Amino acid sequence: MVVYVLWWQKYDNVEIWGVYSSVEEAKKHIPDDDVENYECEGFSIEEFDLDDFVS
């Protein structure tokens, strides 16, 4: 199962904003009209495969 984590960082402060099933769903939760440049605002969306964490 793949999930996408939306997080925001400013300097040493990191906040997890949510875990979503798709990149599109994560982008809906970015509070900015310019979603295409979300990385310039400190947001990141990272993909995780949860099967990698199961032994």
C-alpha positions as CSV (number, residue, x, y, z in Angstrom):
1,M,0.0,0.0,0.0
2,V,1.3,3.4,-1.0
3,V,0.5,6.6,1.0
4,Y,1.5,10.2,0.5
5,V,2.5,12.4,3.4
6,L,2.0,16.1,3.2
7,W,4.4,18.0,5.4
8,W,5.5,21.6,5.9
9,Q,9.0,22.8,7.0
10,K,10.4,26.2,7.9
11,Y,13.9,26.0,9.2
12,D,14.0,23.4,11.9
13,N,10.2,23.4,12.4
14,V,8.4,20.4,10.6
15,E,4.7,19.8,10.7
16,I,2.9,16.7,9.3
17,W,-0.3,17.9,7.7
18,G,-1.8,14.6,6.8
19,V,-1.5,11.2,5.1
20,Y,-3.4,10.7,1.9
21,S,-4.0,8.0,-0.7
22,S,-3.0,10.1,-3.7
23,V,-0.9,13.2,-4.6
24,E,-4.0,14.9,-5.9
25,E,-5.7,14.4,-2.5
26,A,-2.7,15.8,-0.7
27,K,-2.5,18.9,-2.9
28,K,-6.2,19.7,-2.1
29,H,-5.1,20.3,1.5
30,I,-2.4,22.8,0.7
31,P,-3.8,26.2,1.9
32,D,-2.5,28.2,-1.1
33,D,-4.0,29.1,-4.4
34,D,-0.7,28.5,-6.2
35,V,-0.6,24.7,-5.6
36,E,1.8,24.1,-8.5
37,N,4.5,26.1,-6.6
38,Y,3.8,24.5,-3.2
39,E,7.4,23.5,-2.7
40,C,8.4,27.1,-2.7
41,E,6.1,27.7,0.2
42,G,7.8,25.0,2.3
43,F,5.4,22.1,1.6
44,S,6.5,18.7,0.4
45,I,4.6,15.5,-0.5
46,E,6.5,12.3,-0.1
47,E,5.5,8.8,-1.2
48,F,5.9,5.9,1.2
49,D,5.3,2.2,0.4
50,L,4.0,0.8,3.7
51,D,4.9,-2.7,2.6
52,D,8.6,-1.7,2.9
53,F,8.0,-1.3,6.7
54,V,6.6,-4.8,7.2
55,S,9.1,-7.6,8.0
